[in-house]
Amino acid sequence: MSFIQDFKAFALKGNVMDMAVGVIIGGAFGKIVSSLVDDVLMPLIGMATGNIDFANLSYQIGEGEGAAVLKYGQFIQNVVDFLIIALCIFFMVKGIAALNRKKEEEPAPAPAEPSAEEKLLTEIRDLLKK
């Protein structure tokens, strides 16, 4: 097989396509969570902490152009982003596991009771066998 045929077989497998969809949806979900943190949660947290803007929190080491700036406020926002995303994924996985457990625990339905007509036909069959 050629390289192109091998790649085509790999790329068109169901698992790869599912993963690609998951990555795209995950990227969009990440943007939503980032907006939630940046535009809703962090301003509220800033108000609670005396109107501190976490995005601008930094510490400068050194003077002039060669100074290093540690932007720890942005790091705090990224940690909050991560925690929210991790919490959402945790709840999704937990919910899916609960649904799968319920499916496994459901007993198979008992076979339906034969109708009166079927019972009569069975009796006739048994009598004919005798």
C-alpha positions, 0 to 999 in steps of 0.5 A, a space after each residue: 500500500 502506498 503512503 497516501 492509501 495508508 493515510 486515507 484508511 487511517 483518516 477515514 476510520 470512525 474513531 479518528 473522525 469522532 476524535 476530530 469532532 471532539 477536538 473542534 467542540 472542545 476548542 469552542 467550549 474552551 472559548 466559552 469557558 474563557 469568556 465566562 472566566 474573563 468576562 463574568 467570574 474574574 470581575 466578580 472576584 475582583 469586586 470581592 477583593 477590592 476591585 483588583 484586575 487579575 489580568 493586570 497583576 504582574 511582578 517586574 524583575 529588574 529595570 529597563 528593557 531587559 526587565 522580566 515581567 511575571 504575569 501571575 494574574 493571567 496565570 490565575 485566570 488560566 488556572 480558573 479556566 482549567 478548573 472549570 473545564 475539568 469540573 465540566 468534563 468530570 460531570 459529563 463523564 460521571 453522567 455518562 457512567 451513570 447512564 451506562 450503569 442504568 442500562 446495565 442494571 435494567 433487567 430484560 423484560 419478562 416474556 409476555 404471557 401467551 394470549 388465550 388463543 395461543 394457550 388453546 392452540 398449545 393445548 390442541 397441539 399437545 392433545 394431537 401429539 398424544 
